Amino acid sequence: MSRRAGDVPDLVRRATEADPRAVARLISLVENDSPVLREVAAALAPYGGHAQVVGLTGSPGVGKSTSTSAIVTALRAAGKRVGVLAVDPSSPFSGGALLGDRVRMQDHATDPDVFIRSMASRGQLGGLSAAVPQALRVLDAARCDVVLVETVGVGQAEVEIASLADTTLLVVAPGFGDGIQAAKAGIIEIADVFVVNKADRDGADQVARDLRYMQSLGGRHSVPGAWRPPIVKTVASRGEGVEDVLAALQKHCAWMAQHGELERRRQARAAAEIEAIALGTVQRRFAQVHGSAALSAAAERVVAGETDPYTAADRLVEAL
Ligand code: GDP
């Protein structure tokens, strides 16, 4: 298919009518940093703000994919249109079958009101952090009521991706030691709802108790009036407890709306996004204007004691 800019308005129009091919095409364009990325972003701008973005993270094997699928089933039963982005910050593959297989989405593959997409980092987290918000905008424009963003682990990369969500679910399960890992990665701080999956297994109550204990130790959620993340037990493979997860999501959404938190989070995200784009532009401009020769020349003068690094840096910045 052509990459001409002229295609963009038509693609966006079709995406707003929930045409799955247009949605897939637009996500490919934003994912691949296409030359028409700016035009796509501009055309999507009026269609944002509808979808509730729900991040789902946790260690491999805890049941994220099973939970995602069960949540999709429950949302579809409630008549909602759903998007799913399966994001793997550690995988060098993109849009490929690997994640497609991992996500247990076969039940939803033929549902025209469910959009599923895998995204991987191609080795650089920066690329993924930039592409995921754009893909979210595409799914938002396609009038998804909820977009689930599933990430793979509980590391720093996942914290970054999860922070793109309005509501973040941390899925844990007995036998994974996730509570501790999550605390280390700081994800306890960004989780809005804890899901203890595999509640049919021994140890689920202990995991819930551990989480409650960690919550009691302080942090963002212990401030008076703050949202206190509920701990929901599920057996995702049987769909048990999924209604409770949806109820917790709704409650969090209502709480955020009531306290101005949704606006605050979305503005903070937009600010971070603008800053990243602007700094990227400045960095590129710096390289264009100065090249490595100017930097080397300035470095020589600093080493020779003819100037200091702050003055040298100021000169280079002023010349932009
Ligand atoms: P992910 O790697 O976190 O996405 O985990 P998966 O969704 O792929 O699930 C990992 C394994 O746990 C699979 O074999 C699932 O069938 C199984 N599983 C998922 N949920 C449950 C559950 O609630 N109870 C039990 N016993 N097994 C589950």
Residues whose N, C-alpha, C, O or C-beta is under 5 A from the ligand:
A	BS01	GDP	S59 P60 G61 V62 G63 K64 S65 T66 S67 R102 N197 K198 A199 D200 T234 V235 A236 S237
